[in-house]
Amino acid sequence: MSKRRPSALDRKTVSHRAQDCCEYCKCPAAYSPDSFSIEHIIPSARGGDESLANLALACQGCNNRKFTRVEGEDPVNGERAPLFHPRRDHWTDHFAWNVDSTIMIGLTPTGRATIECLQLNRPGIVNLRRILIAADLYVAFDNLNLTSG
């Protein structure tokens, strides 16, 4: 049986819900060097469905690193932890920004494992955050509330 691709309406809905930002690294699509795609939070290969509740907007860098993963290793305690789930988890429960909003900080095993697995502080993303802040174009997202950068 072939996998159903998200419809144009589903893609628009997911993108709007994510405020046109990667739901993992928070990179805005308008300024990202990566293309964006609709990804399955729980991958199809692991039983995930095609519902809107299982779809997230992700930059290609995060999507490629996540692949079929649903958990990763917490670098602090070495134990397995679930990756951040954009529909179920609250961003501020698992992550925070450093003082200048360029580095994501993991507050929990889930946050730390997600940062490590998806490399959410990879140099290109951190540099993009710095440039957008300098140009007064950056918005740091805390899941639902916006804070100007």
N, C-alpha and C positions, 0 to 999 in steps of 0.2 A: 504494500500500500504506500503510495507516495505521500510525502509530507505536504500539508497545505501551507503555502506562503501567506504571511500576513497581508490582508487586503490594503488598498490605499487608505481606506478609512481607519483601519487598525494602526497603520504606520503613523498617520496624522494624529490620532488619539494618543498614542504612546509618546510621540515627540512632544506634543503639547503638554501632556502630563509631566514630562521630564523637564519642561521649560527649555527645550532644545539643548540640553546639556547631557553629557554622559552620566548615567546614574551611578557610576563607580568613581571615576576620577574627577567628576564635576567640570570637565573641560567643556566650554561652550562650542557647539557645532559651528557657529559662524566664524570662529577663529582657529579651529583645529586643523592641523595639517593632515589628520587622519580622516578617512570617510567614516560615516556612522551607519550602524545597522540596528535592526530590531533583533534582540537576542532573547533566547529562552533562559529564564532565571534557573529553572530546573530543566536541564537539557532534555530534548526529545529522547536521546539515547539512555537517559535515566528515568524515563517515564513521564517527563513533563509534557503538558498539553499545549494547545494553541490559544488558550484563553488570554484575554487582556491581562488578567491577574498574574500570568506567567511570562509576560513580555516586558522587556526593558530596553531603553535606548542606550546603546553603548558605542564608544569610539572603537575603531578597529584594533587599537593597541590593547584595550581592556578585553574586548571580545576574544581576541586571539589568545591572550594569556589565560582567560577563564576557560575557554574551550568547553570541555564536559565536566569541569570541576564543580563541586558543590561544597567542598571543604578544603582546608589547607592547614599548614602547620603554623601554630603560634610561635614566633621566634623567641618569645620570652620563656615559655615553659616547655616547648617542644612537643606539646600535645596537639592532636587534631581538633580543629574547630570549624563550625559551619562558616561558609563565606556569607558576606552581607547579602541580604535578600531585600531588594528595594521595595517590594510590596508589603512585606511583613515587618521588617525592622525599621526603627527610627534612626536616622543618620546620627543625631546628637547622642544617642545611647552608646554608639560604637566609635565615633570619630570626633575629632576637634581639629581646629586649625592652629598652627603656630602663630606667633604674634603678628607676622606680616601676611598671613593667609596664603603662604606659598607651599607649605608642607602639611600634609595630612598626618595626624597623630592618632594611632590606634589606642583606644581606651579600654578595650576588652579583647579577649582572645579572638572573637569574630573580627573585630576591627583590625587587629594586628595581622591576623592570617590573611585577610583580604588585601591589606596594603602590601604585604610580602608577596602573595601569590600573583596579584595583578600588577605589581610594581607601580602603585598609585603615585609614588613620588619619583618616577623616572625623570631623568634630566630634562627631556624635551617638554614634559608637562610642567615641571617646576619653572623652567625658563619662560614658557608661555604665560603662566600665572604672573610672573614678575613683569613681563612686557605689558600685559593687560592692566595690571595695577598701575604701572607708570603712565599709561595712556588714559587712566581713569575709565577703563572699559570693563573692569573685572567685577563680578558679583560672586561672593562666596556664599554658597548654598548650604543651609543646615537642614536639608530635607524638605521643609515646607516654608520656612521663613527666609526672606532674603535680607542680606546685610551688605550694603554697599562696600566695595573694596577700597 
